[in-house]
């Protein structure tokens, strides 16, 4: 009977731990998806993508929990239209926790945007905010330039992936790759 119990327990242990379980610690289900470089700016020009997560260096992609009510889940990347700033192309609108609900905070605004080659977006990013103190005259207030150059951009699975130069994340290594993920 003891031999039978030992055999059953051994079999259970062997079948419950597979090689795939060992790899789950190091796998990144988002970053391992196929990456397709953006081929034409028109693919995103009239689309709005909501913040989904961030990938920092070799760490796993950190995603917002689906259905989350956090302010972060309300952030979005999309087209920017402002008659006072006709050269604006896109905006990454950020939110923070306010008194009762989420409030818009400093955001990032893209101008002079063009695709210099597949997956390479040239742009100027300025910090700024949306002044909605007068609901009849909502305006974008632009501040200093935070970045001018080329960003990697494309699709990874169902996500729009943009090289991060918009978040408050501080790189320890200037060559460290950081990506923001957005989802329709």
C-alpha positions as CSV (number, residue, x, y, z in Angstrom):
1,X,0.0,0.0,0.0
2,X,2.9,2.4,0.8
3,X,4.5,1.7,-2.5
4,X,1.1,2.4,-4.3
5,X,0.7,5.7,-2.4
6,X,4.3,6.7,-3.1
7,X,3.7,6.0,-6.8
8,X,0.5,8.0,-6.9
9,X,2.1,11.0,-5.1
10,X,5.2,10.8,-7.4
11,X,3.0,10.8,-10.5
12,X,1.0,13.8,-9.2
13,X,4.1,15.8,-8.5
14,X,5.7,15.1,-11.9
15,X,2.5,15.9,-13.8
16,X,1.7,19.1,-11.8
17,X,5.1,20.7,-12.5
18,X,6.0,21.0,-16.2
19,X,8.8,22.7,-18.0
20,X,6.3,25.4,-19.1
21,X,5.7,26.3,-15.5
22,X,9.4,27.1,-15.0
23,X,9.4,29.5,-18.0
24,X,6.4,31.5,-16.9
25,X,8.5,33.6,-14.5
26,X,10.6,34.9,-17.4
27,X,8.0,35.1,-20.1
28,X,6.4,38.3,-21.2
29,X,3.1,37.5,-23.0
30,X,2.8,41.1,-24.4
31,X,6.4,41.8,-25.5
32,X,6.7,38.3,-27.0
33,X,3.8,39.1,-29.4
34,X,4.7,39.9,-33.0
35,X,5.8,43.5,-33.5
36,X,4.7,45.2,-36.7
37,X,6.2,48.6,-37.5
38,X,3.7,51.4,-38.3
39,X,3.7,51.7,-42.1
40,X,1.5,54.7,-42.5
41,X,0.6,57.5,-40.1
42,X,-3.0,57.2,-41.4
43,X,-3.3,54.0,-39.5
44,X,-3.5,55.9,-36.3
45,X,-4.4,59.5,-37.4
46,X,-8.2,59.3,-36.5
47,X,-8.0,56.6,-33.8
48,X,-8.1,56.9,-30.0
49,X,-6.1,54.4,-28.0
50,X,-6.4,54.0,-24.2
51,X,-3.5,53.4,-21.9
52,X,-2.8,49.7,-21.4
53,X,0.6,49.5,-19.8
54,X,4.4,50.0,-19.8
55,X,7.4,48.0,-20.6
56,X,10.7,49.1,-18.9
57,X,14.0,47.5,-20.1
58,X,14.2,43.8,-19.4
59,X,11.2,43.8,-16.9
60,X,7.9,42.3,-17.8
61,X,5.2,44.5,-19.4
62,X,3.0,45.9,-16.7
63,X,-0.6,46.2,-17.8
64,X,-3.6,47.9,-16.4
65,X,-6.2,45.4,-15.1
66,X,-9.0,45.1,-17.6
67,X,-12.1,47.0,-16.4
68,X,-10.0,49.0,-13.9
69,X,-11.5,52.2,-12.5
70,X,-8.1,53.7,-11.9
71,X,-7.3,57.1,-13.4
72,X,-4.5,55.5,-15.5
73,X,-7.1,53.5,-17.4
74,X,-8.7,56.7,-18.6
75,X,-5.5,58.0,-20.2
76,X,-5.4,58.0,-24.0
77,X,-3.4,58.7,-27.1
78,X,-5.2,60.2,-30.0
79,X,-5.6,63.0,-32.5
80,X,-5.4,66.6,-31.2
81,X,-7.5,69.4,-32.7
82,X,-7.1,73.0,-31.5
83,X,-7.6,76.1,-33.6
84,X,-5.0,78.0,-31.6
85,X,-2.4,75.3,-32.3
86,X,-3.1,74.0,-35.8
87,X,0.2,72.2,-36.0
88,X,-0.7,69.7,-33.2
89,X,-1.1,66.2,-34.5
90,X,-1.6,63.9,-31.4
91,X,-2.0,64.1,-27.7
92,X,-1.4,61.8,-24.8
93,X,-3.9,62.9,-22.2
94,X,-3.0,62.0,-18.7
95,X,-5.2,61.9,-15.6
96,X,-4.6,61.9,-11.8
97,X,-6.9,61.2,-8.9
98,X,-8.9,64.3,-8.0
99,X,-11.4,65.1,-5.2
100,X,-14.3,63.0,-6.4
101,X,-13.1,61.7,-9.8
102,X,-10.1,61.7,-12.1
103,X,-8.8,65.1,-13.3
104,X,-6.7,65.9,-16.3
105,X,-3.1,66.6,-15.4
106,X,0.0,67.6,-17.4
107,X,-0.2,65.9,-20.7
108,X,2.0,65.5,-23.8
109,X,1.2,67.1,-27.2
110,X,2.8,66.0,-30.5
111,X,3.5,68.4,-33.4
112,X,5.6,68.3,-36.6
113,X,4.8,64.6,-36.7
114,X,5.8,62.4,-39.7
115,X,6.8,58.9,-40.3
116,X,10.4,59.1,-41.6
117,X,10.4,55.3,-42.3
118,X,8.4,52.4,-41.2
119,X,8.2,52.3,-37.4
120,X,10.1,55.6,-37.0
121,X,8.0,58.6,-36.0
122,X,9.7,62.0,-36.0
123,X,7.9,64.4,-33.7
124,X,8.2,67.3,-31.2
125,X,6.6,66.6,-27.9
126,X,5.6,69.5,-25.6
127,X,4.2,69.3,-22.1
128,X,0.9,71.1,-21.6
129,X,-2.5,70.9,-20.1
130,X,-6.1,71.4,-21.1
131,X,-7.7,74.5,-19.6
132,X,-11.3,73.7,-19.1
133,X,-12.1,76.5,-16.6
134,X,-14.4,78.0,-19.2
135,X,-16.6,75.1,-20.6
136,X,-17.5,77.2,-23.6
137,X,-13.8,77.9,-24.5
138,X,-11.6,74.8,-23.7
139,X,-8.0,75.5,-24.8
140,X,-4.7,73.6,-24.8
141,X,-1.9,75.4,-23.0
142,X,1.5,74.3,-24.3
143,X,4.6,74.5,-22.1
144,X,8.2,73.7,-22.8
145,X,9.4,71.1,-25.3
146,X,10.2,67.8,-23.6
147,X,11.4,65.9,-26.7
148,X,12.3,66.3,-30.3
149,X,13.4,63.3,-32.3
150,X,12.5,59.9,-33.5
151,X,10.4,57.4,-31.6
152,X,9.8,53.7,-32.4
153,X,6.1,53.1,-33.1
154,X,4.1,50.1,-34.2
155,X,1.7,47.4,-33.2
156,X,2.4,44.5,-30.9
157,X,-0.5,42.1,-31.0
158,X,-3.6,44.2,-30.3
159,X,-1.6,47.1,-28.7
160,X,-0.2,50.3,-30.2
161,X,3.4,50.4,-28.9
162,X,5.2,53.8,-28.7
163,X,8.7,54.4,-27.4
164,X,8.2,56.3,-24.2
165,X,9.3,60.0,-24.0
166,X,6.0,61.1,-22.4
167,X,5.8,59.5,-19.0
168,X,7.4,60.6,-15.8
169,X,9.6,57.5,-15.7
170,X,13.3,58.4,-15.2
171,X,15.7,56.2,-17.0
172,X,18.8,55.1,-15.1
173,X,20.5,54.3,-18.4
174,X,19.9,56.7,-21.2
175,X,19.9,53.7,-23.7
176,X,17.2,51.9,-21.7
177,X,14.2,51.1,-23.9
178,X,10.8,52.0,-22.4
179,X,7.6,51.5,-24.3
180,X,4.0,52.6,-23.6
181,X,1.2,50.4,-24.7
182,X,-2.3,51.6,-25.8
183,X,-5.4,49.7,-26.8
184,X,-8.4,50.7,-28.9
